[in-house]
Amino acid sequence: MTPQDLVKAFTRAAEDRNGAAMAALFTEKGIYHDVFYGIFEGRPRIAEMIEDWFYRHARDLRWDMIDPVSDGRNLYTRYVFSYVSTLPEAQGRRVLFEGVGLMELEGGLIAKYREIANTGPALLDMGFTPERVAKILGRQGALLLTRPEVARHRA
């Protein structure tokens, strides 16, 4: 599967709320680390995330992955993601953010997916209070500090 085909299948599965199709893109013990919902490990949990978590407070999801590049072991792609939030404070607004998807590949399947996303605008679009936005962004910052590749930056 080409990088373009892989990201197209990935976004289509999310937009179609097709957890089985998304899970099939991952290795048996694949990991999906979602910027909002956290870590989902294994195909059954990845399917659950797509079918339940993604749509718990959202509808009409749209996801475009743009300019994917891969060396066969890693795949990187920028993306634009939006949905209509069903949270009361969002008042039915479409929220939008952009990010970068990072995939580690094994045998043509995704072993690990994580993302770097600019979630601030989406949180504001949802009508979250400044305190709530600060709390969410604080958790994202704390998680960044736990990653091994930032150790040199903390010294």
Secondary structure, DSSP 8 states (H G I E B T S, - for coil): --HHHHHHHHHHHHHTT-HHHHHHTEEEEEEEEETTTEEEESHHHHHHIIIIITTSSEEEEEEEEEEEEE-SSEEEEEEEEEEEE-SGGGTT-EEEEEEEEEEEEETTEEEEEEEEEE-HHHHHHTT--HHHHHHHHHHHHHHHHTSGGGHHHH-
